[in-house]
Amino acid sequence: MIAGSSLRCDSALVWFRRDLRSRDHAALAAALRDARRVYCAFVFDRDILDALQDHSDRRVEFIWESVQALHSALALHGGGLIVLHDHAREAVASLAVELGVAAVYVNRDYEPDAIARDADVARRLGVRGIDFRPMKDQVIFEPEEIRTRDGQPYAVYTPYKNAWLKALRDVHTRPQEVDLASGRLVAPAGRELPSLEAIGFARTNLRDLPLPTGMAGADQLWDDFRGRIGGYAQRRDFPAANAPSYLSVHLRFGTISIRQLVREVAQRSDEGARAWLSELIWREFYFMVLYYHPRVVSAAFRHEFDAIRFPGSKEHFDAWCSGRTGYPLVDAAMHQLDTTGYMHNRLRMVTASFLVKDLHVDWRLGERYFARKLNDYDLAANNGGWQWAASTGCDAQPYFRIFNPITQSERFDPGGAFIRRYLPVLARVPTARIHAPWRMSEGEQREAGVIIGHDYPAPLVDHEAARRLTLALFGKKGREAPADPARQMD
């Protein structure tokens, strides 16, 4: 405590991570209340970036653009970002020492690697007499805050959701007011922001996609979604419809506050707002599952399904990745992912189910592929969604309920608009045949300008036969699986 002041320390460092905004920000708000001088930093963490296979990665470019915007917002009030390209575990402690700060403020993360990283950074800071102060920011309720009556974490979504809604109060969504005008932000003297190329990455097609970046981009998407959220419940499962919020990548990197979103939708009583709020609660449910059960990163939540040895081939996995399965809705979805880095939520379920239950490929391989490709990749949500579709997770789809890729296509893309957008080779296929084009006669194929097996692949598998094998695999749990499912692809 500084004599004659309510401030807790002379100077502090705010370490931004997945919270790239300057408003309603718990760590920044606390640092500005507690310290006379506040520095801000972001680290392009080489522990993460060096492991990426593609150095034209849309996510890195999205982060880089958002970091630029955050720096500009802070600079308007006398501050700015110190941006490093380094190993965060060592770099943050070294920077804190260099700046002579008394405390480092962060917003808490719940992934196993992030928890281990933060513990390491806290230890490094502690031996130098510097406080490490984590805050709640990316969730409304932290994992420990929503428990069953006997104090255990929930394993089923619906009772978790009911408890979450029952616990919600205005205080939980109250903004964390950031006093940027306090004059306490310190500019990073003599430090320039590195270019995208300087951190080893190249431009992508991000600017050509309808994906605005930074806080302004999040505001733009949220303002648009507000006007159509009322129809979300009825339209959200149709991939050709403009129904989703498209905010998932902004939530992933924190360019908008979860408190703001929940505060606004919780005040509404319409079906669309309630449905979208449920999606936000799913997000926190999966955070909680990962926090309490970190083993799910590489193992089934339901132990008994770790025994399944999936017989799918590498050729089938590769065909799924490249959108060559012969099932148009699956292939169109995979092309959407490859082209844009985005996949509609209904299609994430359909493609995941198809890989596991039609092609009989281990869900972990699909989960890893999505981790490489999705702009909004979040370990908790991605893992939870894949285990749901594979029937291996908590609150999973029962294994005997298997998505039929044809009926899913007929129901959710009835006119074939989504399929035709991402599979132009099928553009002239009649709507009555678009969901199963192999059923066309030779004459119909010539008329449509697409010969099955030449211009577009025949189905890799027969769905009904694949379904029977899935029931057998899950019913008997298979034999012991290898430690790494990738070995099955050798």
C-alpha positions in Angstrom: 0.0 0.0 0.0 1.3 3.4 -0.9 1.2 5.9 2.0 -1.6 8.5 1.6 -3.2 6.6 -1.3 -5.8 3.9 -2.0 -3.5 2.4 -4.6 -2.1 -1.0 -3.9 1.1 -0.6 -5.9 3.2 1.9 -7.8 3.2 0.1 -11.1 1.6 -2.9 -12.7 1.7 -4.8 -16.0 -1.5 -6.1 -17.7 -0.8 -9.2 -19.8 -3.4 -9.6 -22.5 -4.1 -13.1 -23.8 -7.5 -14.1 -25.1 -9.1 -10.8 -24.0 -8.1 -8.3 -26.8 -10.3 -5.3 -25.9 -9.9 -2.1 -23.8 -13.3 -2.0 -22.2 -15.2 -4.2 -19.8 -11.9 -5.9 -19.0 -11.4 -7.3 -15.5 -7.6 -7.3 -15.4 -7.2 -3.9 -17.0 -9.9 -2.4 -14.7 -8.3 -3.8 -11.6 -4.8 -2.6 -12.6 -6.0 0.9 -13.2 -7.7 1.0 -9.8 -4.7 -0.4 -8.0 -1.6 1.1 -9.6 -0.2 4.5 -10.3 1.3 3.4 -13.6 0.0 0.7 -15.8 1.9 -1.0 -18.7 0.1 -3.3 -21.1 1.6 -6.2 -23.0 0.8 -9.0 -25.4 3.0 -12.0 -26.3 2.9 -13.9 -29.6 3.8 -17.0 -27.7 6.3 -19.1 -29.5 5.3 -22.2 -27.5 2.0 -22.0 -29.5 3.0 -20.4 -32.8 6.1 -22.6 -33.4 3.8 -25.7 -33.3 1.5 -24.5 -36.1 1.8 -26.3 -39.3 0.5 -23.5 -41.6 2.2 -20.2 -41.5 -0.6 -18.6 -43.4 -2.9 -19.1 -40.5 -6.1 -17.0 -40.4 -6.2 -17.1 -36.6 -2.7 -15.5 -36.2 -3.7 -12.8 -38.7 -7.0 -12.2 -36.8 -5.0 -11.9 -33.5 -2.4 -9.6 -35.2 -5.1 -7.3 -36.6 -6.9 -7.2 -33.2 -3.7 -6.5 -31.4 -3.1 -3.5 -33.7 -6.6 -2.2 -32.9 -6.1 -2.7 -29.1 -2.8 -0.9 -29.3 -4.4 2.1 -31.0 -7.3 2.2 -28.5 -4.8 2.3 -25.6 -2.6 4.8 -27.4 -5.5 7.3 -27.6 -5.3 7.5 -23.8 -1.5 7.7 -23.4 -0.8 4.0 -23.4 -0.2 1.3 -25.9 0.9 -2.3 -26.1 4.3 -3.8 -25.6 4.2 -6.7 -28.2 6.7 -9.5 -27.9 7.3 -12.6 -30.0 8.8 -14.9 -27.5 8.2 -17.8 -25.1 5.6 -16.3 -22.7 6.7 -18.3 -19.7 10.1 -16.6 -19.6 9.2 -13.3 -21.4 6.5 -12.1 -19.1 8.6 -12.4 -15.9 11.6 -10.8 -17.7 9.5 -7.9 -18.9 8.0 -7.4 -15.4 11.4 -7.2 -13.9 12.6 -4.8 -16.7 9.7 -2.5 -16.1 10.0 -2.7 -12.3 6.3 -3.5 -11.7 5.0 -4.8 -8.5 2.2 -6.9 -10.0 1.1 -8.6 -13.2 -2.6 -8.7 -13.9 -4.2 -11.3 -16.1 -7.6 -12.7 -16.9 -7.8 -16.3 -16.0 -7.7 -19.1 -18.5 -9.1 -22.7 -18.0 -7.2 -24.8 -20.4 -4.7 -27.3 -19.0 -1.6 -25.9 -20.8 -2.7 -22.3 -19.9 -3.1 -23.3 -16.2 0.4 -24.8 -16.2 1.9 -21.8 -18.0 0.3 -19.4 -15.5 1.5 -21.4 -12.6 5.0 -21.3 -14.0 4.8 -17.5 -14.6 3.5 -17.0 -11.1 6.4 -18.9 -9.7 9.0 -17.0 -11.7 7.4 -13.7 -10.6 7.1 -14.8 -7.0 10.8 -15.5 -6.6 11.4 -11.9 -7.7 8.8 -10.5 -5.3 6.2 -9.7 -8.0 2.5 -10.5 -7.5 0.5 -12.5 -10.0 -3.1 -11.5 -9.9 -5.6 -13.5 -12.1 -9.1 -12.2 -12.5 -12.4 -13.7 -13.7 -13.2 -12.4 -17.2 -14.0 -14.8 -20.0 -16.9 -16.5 -18.2 -19.9 -15.5 -16.1 -19.3 -18.4 -13.7 -16.0 -20.0 -13.1 -15.9 -23.8 -12.9 -16.0 -23.8 -9.1 -19.1 -21.5 -8.9 -21.7 -23.9 -10.4 -21.8 -27.2 -8.5 -24.4 -29.9 -7.7 -26.1 -30.0 -4.3 -23.4 -32.3 -3.0 -20.6 -30.0 -4.2 -19.6 -32.0 -7.3 -19.1 -30.6 -10.9 -22.0 -31.3 -13.3 -21.6 -34.0 -15.9 -24.9 -33.3 -17.8 -25.7 -30.0 -19.5 -29.4 -29.5 -18.7 -29.1 -29.5 -14.9 -25.9 -27.4 -15.3 -27.8 -24.9 -17.4 -30.7 -24.8 -14.9 -28.3 -24.1 -12.0 -26.4 -21.5 -14.1 -29.7 -19.6 -14.8 -30.8 -19.9 -11.2 -27.6 -18.4 -10.0 -27.4 -15.5 -12.5 -27.8 -12.1 -10.9 -27.2 -8.5 -12.3 -23.9 -8.4 -10.5 -22.5 -11.2 -12.7 -23.0 -9.2 -15.9 -22.1 -5.8 -14.5 -19.4 -4.2 -16.7 -15.8 -4.1 -15.4 -15.4 -0.4 -15.9 -12.0 0.6 -17.4 -10.9 4.1 -16.6 -8.8 4.8 -19.6 -8.9 8.5 -18.9 -7.2 8.2 -15.5 -3.8 9.1 -17.0 -2.2 6.0 -15.5 -1.5 4.2 -18.8 2.1 4.2 -19.7 3.3 4.3 -23.4 5.8 1.6 -24.4 8.7 3.8 -25.1 10.9 2.8 -28.0 9.0 -0.3 -28.9 7.4 -0.9 -32.3 4.7 -3.5 -33.0 6.2 -6.4 -35.0 4.8 -7.0 -38.5 2.9 -10.2 -39.2 5.9 -11.3 -41.3 8.3 -10.5 -38.5 6.6 -13.2 -36.3 6.9 -15.7 -39.2 3.4 -15.6 -40.7 2.0 -14.5 -44.1 -1.2 -12.8 -45.1 -4.2 -15.0 -45.7 -7.6 -14.5 -47.4 -8.9 -13.1 -44.1 -9.5 -9.7 -45.6 -11.6 -11.2 -48.3 -13.9 -13.0 -45.8 -16.8 -11.4 -44.0 -14.9 -11.6 -40.8 -14.2 -8.1 -39.3 -11.5 -8.0 -36.7 -10.9 -6.3 -33.3 -13.4 -4.6 -31.1 -14.9 -2.7 -34.0 -15.4 -6.0 -35.8 -17.1 -7.5 -32.8 -19.4 -4.5 -32.4 -20.3 -4.7 -36.1 -21.3 -8.3 -35.9 -23.2 -7.9 -32.6 -25.1 -4.9 -33.9 -26.2 -6.9 -36.9 -27.1 -10.0 -34.9 -29.2 -8.0 -32.4 -31.6 -7.2 -35.2 -32.2 -10.8 -36.2 -31.7 -12.7 -33.0 -35.5 -13.1 -32.7 -35.4 -15.7 -35.5 -32.3 -17.5 -34.3 -34.2 -20.5 -32.8 -36.1 -21.2 -36.0 -33.3 -20.6 -38.5 -30.1 -21.6 -36.7 -29.9 -25.1 -38.1 -30.0 -24.1 -41.7 -26.5 -23.4 -43.0 -27.7 -21.4 -46.0 -29.5 -18.9 -43.8 -27.9 -15.8 -42.2 -28.8 -17.0 -38.7 -25.7 -17.4 -36.5 -24.1 -14.4 -34.7 -20.6 -15.2 -36.2 -19.2 -14.0 -32.9 -17.5 -17.2 -31.9 -14.0 -16.1 -33.0 -14.5 -12.8 -31.2 -15.5 -14.7 -28.0 -12.5 -16.9 -28.5 -10.1 -14.0 -28.5 -12.0 -11.7 -26.3 -12.7 -8.7 -28.5 -16.1 -8.5 -27.0 -17.1 -9.2 -23.3 -19.2 -12.2 -22.4 -20.8 -10.0 -19.7 -22.1 -7.6 -22.3 -23.6 -10.4 -24.4 -25.2 -12.2 -21.5 -26.5 -8.9 -20.0 -28.3 -8.0 -23.2 -29.8 -11.4 -24.1 -30.8 -12.3 -20.5 -33.1 -9.2 -20.5 -35.0 -10.6 -23.5 -37.8 -13.2 -23.3 -38.1 -14.2 -26.9 -37.3 -17.7 -28.1 -34.3 -16.7 -30.2 -32.6 -14.9 -27.3 -33.2 -17.8 -25.0 -31.8 -20.3 -27.6 -28.6 -18.2 -28.1 -28.1 -17.8 -24.4 -28.2 -21.6 -24.1 -25.3 -21.6 -26.6 -23.3 -19.3 -24.3 -24.0 -21.6 -21.4 -22.8 -24.6 -23.4 -19.5 -22.7 -23.8 -19.1 -22.4 -20.0 -20.2 -26.0 -19.5 -17.4 -27.2 -21.7 -14.9 -24.9 -19.9 -16.0 -26.6 -16.7 -15.7 -30.1 -18.1 -12.2 -29.5 -19.3 -11.1 -27.8 -16.1 -12.2 -30.7 -13.9 -11.3 -33.5 -16.4 -8.2 -32.4 -18.3 -7.8 -36.0 -19.5 -10.5 -35.5 -22.1 -7.9 -33.7 -24.2 -6.8 -37.2 -25.4 -9.2 -39.6 -23.8 -13.0 -40.3 -23.8 -14.9 -38.7 -20.9 -16.7 -42.1 -20.7 -13.8 -44.4 -20.0 -15.5 -47.5 -21.5 -15.3 -46.0 -25.0 -11.6 -45.7 -24.9 -11.6 -49.4 -25.6 -13.0 -49.0 -29.1 -10.5 -49.6 -31.9 -11.8 -47.7 -34.9 -11.1 -49.6 -38.2 -11.4 -46.6 -40.5 -8.6 -46.1 -43.1 -6.2 -43.3 -43.8 -7.7 -43.0 -47.3 -11.2 -42.4 -45.8 -9.9 -39.8 -43.4 -8.0 -38.0 -46.2 -11.2 -38.0 -48.3 -13.2 -36.6 -45.4 -10.6 -33.8 -44.9 -10.6 -32.8 -48.5 -14.4 -33.0 -49.0 -14.4 -36.1 -51.2 -16.8 -38.5 -49.4 -19.5 -38.5 -52.0 -22.1 -37.1 -49.6 -22.7 -33.5 -50.7 -23.6 -31.9 -47.3 -20.5 -33.4 -45.7 -18.3 -32.4 -48.6 -19.7 -28.9 -48.8 -19.2 -28.4 -45.1 -15.6 -29.5 -45.3 -15.0 -27.1 -48.3 -16.5 -24.3 -46.2 -14.1 -25.0 -43.5 -11.1 -25.1 -45.8 -12.1 -22.0 -47.7 -13.2 -19.8 -44.8 -12.0 -21.3 -41.5 -15.6 -21.4 -40.4 -18.1 -24.2 -40.3 -21.8 -23.9 -39.4 -22.6 -25.5 -36.0 -25.1 -28.0 -37.4 -22.5 -29.1 -39.9 -19.9 -29.5 -37.3 -22.2 -32.2 -35.8 -23.0 -33.8 -39.1 -19.3 -34.0 -40.3 -18.1 -35.2 -37.0 -20.8 -37.9 -36.8 -20.0 -38.9 -40.4 -16.3 -39.3 -39.7 -16.8 -41.4 -36.6 -19.9 -43.4 -37.4 -19.9 -43.7 -41.1 -16.1 -43.8 -41.8 -15.2 -45.3 -38.4 -12.2 -43.0 -37.9 -11.2 -42.1 -34.3 -12.8 -38.9 -33.2 -9.5 -37.6 -31.9 -8.2 -37.3 -35.5 -11.2 -35.2 -36.5 -10.8 -33.1 -33.4 -7.2 -32.4 -34.3 -8.1 -31.5 -37.9 -10.7 -29.0 -36.7 -8.1 -27.6 -34.3 -5.9 -26.8 -37.3 -8.6 -25.3 -39.4 -11.2 -23.5 -37.3 -10.8 -19.7 -36.9 -12.7 -20.0 -33.6 -10.9 -23.1 -32.4 -11.3 -23.4 -28.6 -10.1 -26.5 -27.0 -12.9 -26.9 -24.5 -15.7 -26.4 -27.1 -14.0 -28.3 -29.9 -13.3 -31.3 -27.6 -16.7 -31.2 -26.1 -18.5 -31.0 -29.4 -16.5 -33.9 -30.9 -17.0 -36.1 -27.9 -20.7 -35.3 -28.0 -20.9 -36.3 -31.7 -18.8 -39.4 -31.1 -20.9 -40.5 -28.1 -17.8 -40.6 -25.9 -18.3 -37.5 -23.8 -20.5 -36.3 -21.0 -24.0 -35.4 -22.1 -23.2 -37.2 -25.4 -25.5 -38.2 -28.2 -26.3 -41.9 -27.5 -24.2 -44.1 -29.8 -27.3 -45.7 -31.3 -28.5 -42.3 -32.6 -26.5 -41.7 -35.8 -26.9 -38.8 -38.1 -28.1 -39.8 -41.6 -26.1 -37.5 -43.9 -28.9 -37.7 -46.6 -31.8 -36.9 -44.3 -29.8 -34.1 -42.6 -29.2 -32.6 -46.0 -32.8 -32.9 -47.0 -34.0 -31.3 -43.8 -31.5 -28.5 -43.3 -30.5 -27.6 -46.9 -33.7 -28.5 -48.6 -33.1 -26.5 -51.7 -29.4 -27.4 -51.9 -28.4 -23.7 -51.7 -25.5 -24.4 -49.3 -24.3 -27.4 -51.2 -24.3 -25.6 -54.5 -22.4 -22.7 -53.0 -19.5 -24.8 -51.9 -19.7 -27.6 -54.5 -20.2 -25.7 -57.8 -19.7 -29.0 -59.6 -23.2 -29.9 -58.4 -24.8 -26.6 -59.4 -27.0 -28.1 -62.2 -28.1 -31.2 -60.3 -31.8 -31.1 -59.7 -32.9 -30.3 -56.2 -34.6 -33.7 -56.0 -31.2 -35.4 -56.5 -28.8 -32.9 -54.9 -28.7 -34.7 -51.6 -27.8 -38.1 -53.1 -26.5 -37.4 -56.7 -25.4 -41.0 -57.2 -29.0 -41.9 -57.6 -29.2 -40.0 -60.9 -29.5 -42.0 -64.0 -26.8 -41.8 -66.6 -28.9 -39.5 -68.6 -29.6 -37.2 -65.6 -25.9 -37.1 -64.9 -25.1 -36.0 -68.4 -27.9 -33.4 -68.3 -26.5 -32.0 -65.0 -22.9 -32.0 -66.3 -21.6 -34.2 -63.5 -20.6 -37.8 -63.9 -20.5 -39.6 -60.6 -17.1 -41.3 -60.1 -15.5 -38.8 -62.5 -16.6 -35.2 -61.8 -17.8 -36.0 -58.3 -17.0 -39.0 -56.2 -19.4 -41.9 -55.5 -20.2 -42.5 -51.8 -17.2 -43.9 -49.9 -19.5 -46.0 -47.8 -23.1 -47.2 -47.7 -24.7 -45.4 -44.7 -26.9 -48.2 -43.6 -24.0 -50.8 -43.6 -21.8 -48.3 -41.8 -24.5 -47.7 -39.2 -24.7 -51.4 -38.5 -20.9 -51.6 -37.9 -21.1 -48.6 -35.6 -23.7 -50.3 -33.5 -21.5 -53.3 -33.2 -18.4 -51.3 -32.4 -20.0 -49.3 -29.7 -22.1 -52.2 -28.4 -19.2 -54.5 -27.7 -16.7 -51.6 -27.0 -14.2 -53.1 -29.3 -10.7 -54.2 -28.3 -8.1 -52.2 -26.6 -7.2 -49.1 -28.6 -3.7 -47.9 -29.3 -2.4 -45.0 -27.3 -2.2 -42.7 -30.3 -5.1 -43.1 -32.8 -2.9 -41.7 -35.6 -1.2 -45.1 -35.6 -4.3 -46.5 -37.0 -3.8 -44.3 -40.1 -0.3 -45.7 -40.8 
